[in-house]
Amino acid sequence: MPGKRSTETENKSFEKNLQELAEIVSALEKGDLPLEKAVSMYGDGVKLAGVCRKQLDEAKMIITGDKPDKQEG
């Protein structure tokens, strides 16, 4: 269920998401994963990086009092 995983990821702390992303990067850097697994993990990493970026942007808005960027969709 792709939507469920995304929601679970968004509900995790930034630190937990960053740690999970670091684990994905480490596993991919080893280079010993089957192609299908590597592609799947890469996709998960891209999504996780997006969630981390969103969490950082939200934190920045809280700290600076800025309004959300209109460019983000």
N, C-alpha and C positions, 0 to 999 in steps of 0.2 A: 504494500500500500504506500505509494510514493508520498501522498499528502500527509499521512500520519508521521512518517519519518521526518519530513520537513517541519512539521509542527513541534515534534519532540526536540529537534535540534534548536529551533528558535526559543524554546522554553528553557534550554540549558544555559548556564552562565557562559560568559565570553571565555573565561579561563578553561572551562571544560571543552568548549567547541575548539578553541585554539590547540589544546592538547590532542584532541582527536585528529585535527588537521595535521599536526606534527607527526602523529603516528602513521597517518596515510602517506605523507611525504616520505617518511623513513622507509616504509615498506616498498614504495615505488622506486626509491633510489637504490635499493638492494638489487633490483632487476631480476629476481628469481621467481616472479609470479607468472602464472599462465596469462596469456594475452587477455582472455575474457575477464579474468579477475582484475588485472591491471587497468583495463578500460573502465570497468565498473567502479573501482576505487578512485580512479581519476575523476570520474563524473561526480562521485560523492564529495571529493575534495573541492571541486569547483563550486558545488552548491554550498558546502560548508564555508568556504572562503567568502562567498556572497553573504551568508548569514553573519559571519564575523564582521564584515565591512558594514553591514546594516547596524549591528550592535555598536560599533565604534561611532558611526554617524549619529546614532541616537544619543550616545553619551556626550558627544561633542555638542549637540544641540542643547542638552541639559546644562552643560558647563558654560557655554557661551550665550545661551538664550537665543540662538539663531533660529530662523524659520527653516523648514525642510527645503532642500533643493527642488526646483521645479523640473529638472532634467530627469530625475529618477522616476521609474515607472512602477 
